[in-house]
Amino acid sequence: MKKISYIVLALIAIFVNSTAYAAEARIPTTTSITQAMQSARSKENFADLKNVKFDVEKKVYIVSYLTKSGDLETLKISKLSGEEIK
């Protein structure tokens, strides 16, 4: 009887933990790569997207794009705040 109750308690604990992690995962706390590309596309001189990289150490998206004049511009967007880094 003790073994069965321990097994049931363990299963309930696993279920409660997994439910808590799932609820926490639904809350967006960071910027996604699509949001970083959208901020590059919203620039007034944007013409064509060239390259998007993610710097793991600095937690920064590096977005390269062509301007309407033909120049290559680079944006650095923070993954944590979603703001452009100068």
N, C-alpha and C positions, 0 to 999 in steps of 0.2 A: 504494500500500500504506500509506503514511504517513497519508493522508487517512482511510482506512477505520479504522485503529487509533485516530486521534484522535476520530472519530465514536463508536466503540465505547466509548472511555474517557469521553467526555462523557455518553453515555447511562447508563453505570454510575454515574457521579457523581450524575446527576439522580435515579436510582432510589434510591441510598443516602440522599441528602438527604431525599427525600420520605418514605421509610420512617422515618427518624429523627424527622421532624416529626409523622408520624402516631402514633408511639409516645409522643411527648411530649404530644400532644393528648389522649390517653386518661387522663392523670393529672389528676384534678380538684383544682385548687388554689384555686378560688374558690367562693363561695356562689351558687347559682342562684336565680332569682326564685321558683321553687316552694318552695325551702327557706325563703326569707324569708317567704312566705305561710304556710307550715306553722308557723313560730315565732309568727306572729300568731294563728293558729287555736288554738295550744296555751295561750294565755292563758285563765285561768279565767273572765274576764268577757266573753269573745268572743261576739258574737251574729251579726254580718254583716260581710262584707268590703266596703268601699266603694271604695277606690282604691289602686293601687300605682304608684309612680313610681320612676325611677332617676335620681339626680343623678350625672352623668358626672364633674364636677369633683372631688367629694368621694368618689366611688365608694361611694355609700350608697343602699340601697333605702329608700324612704319608704312605709310601709304605713299606710293609714288604715282604721279599722274602727269599727263601732258596738258599744257594750257592751250588756250585758243591761239596764242602767238607762236606755239611750237616749242616752248621751253619745258623742261622737266622740273616739276616741283615735288617736294617731299614734305609730308605732314607727319608729325609724331603725336599720337593720341594715347593718352593714359588709359589703361584698361580699368583702373580703379575708379577714376573720377569721370572719364569720358570727355575730358577737356583737352584741347590742343596744347602741346608743350612747345614752347619757343626755343 
